[in-house]
Amino acid sequence: MQYLSSKLIHGSAAEGDPHRSLKTPIYESASFDFASAEAAEQAFNGGSEAFAYSRISNPTLAALQRQLKVLSQADHALCLASGMAALSNVFLTLCSAGDNIITSRYLFGNTWSFFAKTLQSYGIEARFTDLEDFNAVDEAMDENTRALFLEVPTNPQLIYFDVPALSALAGERNIPLVVDNTVLTPYLFPCKQYGVDIEVYSNTKFISGGATSVGGSILVYPSHKWAHNPKLEKDYQLFGKDAFFKRLYKEHYRNLGACLAPHNAWLQLLGLETLTLRVDRIMDNTLTVAEHLQNHPKVKAVRYPGLKEDPYHPLALQLSGGKSGCLVGVELENKAASYRFMNALQMVRRGTNFCDNKSMILHPGATIYWDYSEEEKKAMHISEGLLRLSVGLEEVKDILIDLDRALEQV
Ligand SMILES: *Cc1c(COP(=O)(O)O)cnc(C)c1O
C-alpha cells in the first residue's frame, strides 16, 4: 500500500487475532496475565513489550498509536485521555520550576489557562509573545526556555504563524518547537517537514470522526535538543534522541494517570479510517461557504486563510496546501445581528465543538471569552459581531441554504 488513505483503512486490522478479526478488538481489561515469573520481570524492566496494566499500555491503544505513527511519520506516538492531558504531560515533562516557555497569546482557552494559571503556580512561566515579531521572540528566549509553543492556525483569529522561520529561530538555541496540530491534523500540516519536535493534538476533533469521544495524542520526532535541557540531560546520555519520549512514558504519563479508555481508543481508530475522506470533503465545503459568505451583502467580513484575499493565504499555501481547516470567521454588523443570525439557523447547530461532522456556530465573545474585558477582547481580535463557524460534512448546498435563509433575518 502506497497511499495514506489506504494505510489508515487497512492498518487498523487486528494483528495476530485468533479469529482473524478485521477490527482491533476493544481490550477492556485493566491487567494482563504473564506466562511466567520471568515474563513478568521482563515486562517491568523493559526487556519486553508485554502488556501489564492499562494505565501504562493496552493493545487497543497500541493499535491507535501505531496508526497515528503512520499518519504523522513520527518516531513515537502516545494517546491520552484528552487533548489537555496530552498538552499538560508534554510541558510537565519538559519543564521544572524556574523554567519558561515562549508562546502566543492566541491559544485554545484551557491551554492558555494551563499556562497562565496552573504552570505559573508551579514556578513555570509562559511568556506570551507576538510570534509574528521575530525580534520579540528572540528577546523572550533565554537559557531557561524549554519550548516554543504554537497553534496553527489560531482559533478563532485564524492566524498562520511562519512555522519554518520560528523553527529556525528556536533551533539556533536548541529549543524544541511544540505545535498543537488539532485544527489542521497531520494530514493537512505534516509537522515532520517543518522542524517540529513535538506535535500534540486533540483526538476529540477531526480524528474521532464525529465527536464520539474525548482523547489526545503526543507525537515525537527525532531531535537532539533534549541534550540541552538540564532536566533531560541524564535521559539523553542513556537514550539519545528518544530521551524526551522515554522520560514522558516512564514517569509523567504513568504518574499523572490520564490514560485513554480502550473503548475511546477504538472509536478514534474507527474515526481515523475515514479521516482523509472527511477532511477532503470538509475542506471543499469550507472553501465554498467562505467564498459564498464573502460576497454576501449582510456579511461585514469573512476570515478564512484558504481564501485568496486572506492576509494569511500565502502561509496557508506554503504550510497546508491552501487548505486551512474547517473554521471560518464571520463578522456581522454587531452582536444583535449575529444573535439574530444564529437563532435563525435551522440545520447549523449552536455548539462549541469544531471539526465535527455537523456544522456548528458560536459567538466567541459571549462564550469562550465571556469574562474577558472589552480591551482584552480587542487585543485578541474578538469583536462583538464575530462568529466562529465550523463547517461540517453535510451537503454543501444545504449549508448554504441554511446560512442564506438565516442571513435574511439579520
Ligand atoms: C479542543 C482543543 C484542545 C483540547 O482538547 P480536549 O480533547 O478537549 O482536551 C487543545 N487544543 C486545541 C487547539 C483544541 O481545539
The ligand as an SDF file (V2000), in Angstrom:
LIG
                    3D

 15 15  0  0  0  0  0  0  0  0999 V2000
  -10.0550   21.0310   21.7440 C   0  0  0  0  0  0  0  0  0  0  0  0
   -8.6730   21.5360   21.7290 C   0  0  0  0  0  0  0  0  0  0  0  0
   -7.7600   21.2090   22.7320 C   0  0  0  0  0  0  0  0  0  0  0  0
   -8.1560   20.3970   23.9500 C   0  0  0  0  0  0  0  0  0  0  0  0
   -8.5530   19.1170   23.6090 O   0  0  0  0  0  0  0  0  0  0  0  0
   -9.5460   18.2500   24.5550 P   0  0  0  0  0  0  0  0  0  0  0  0
   -9.5770   16.9290   23.8540 O   0  0  0  0  0  0  0  0  0  0  0  0
  -10.8440   18.9590   24.6080 O   0  0  0  0  0  0  0  0  0  0  0  0
   -8.8810   18.1770   25.8960 O   0  0  0  0  0  0  0  0  0  0  0  0
   -6.4770   21.7000   22.6350 C   0  0  0  0  0  0  0  0  0  0  0  0
   -6.0930   22.4780   21.6030 N   0  0  0  0  0  0  0  0  0  0  0  0
   -6.9390   22.8150   20.6280 C   0  0  0  0  0  0  0  0  0  0  0  0
   -6.4510   23.6780   19.5120 C   0  0  0  0  0  0  0  0  0  0  0  0
   -8.2500   22.3570   20.6500 C   0  0  0  0  0  0  0  0  0  0  0  0
   -9.0850   22.7120   19.6770 O   0  0  0  0  0  0  0  0  0  0  0  0
  1  2  1  0
  2  3  1  0
  2 14  2  0
  3  4  1  0
  3 10  2  0
  4  5  1  0
  5  6  1  0
  6  7  2  0
  6  8  1  0
  6  9  1  0
 10 11  1  0
 11 12  2  0
 12 13  1  0
 12 14  1  0
 14 15  1  0
M  END
$$$$
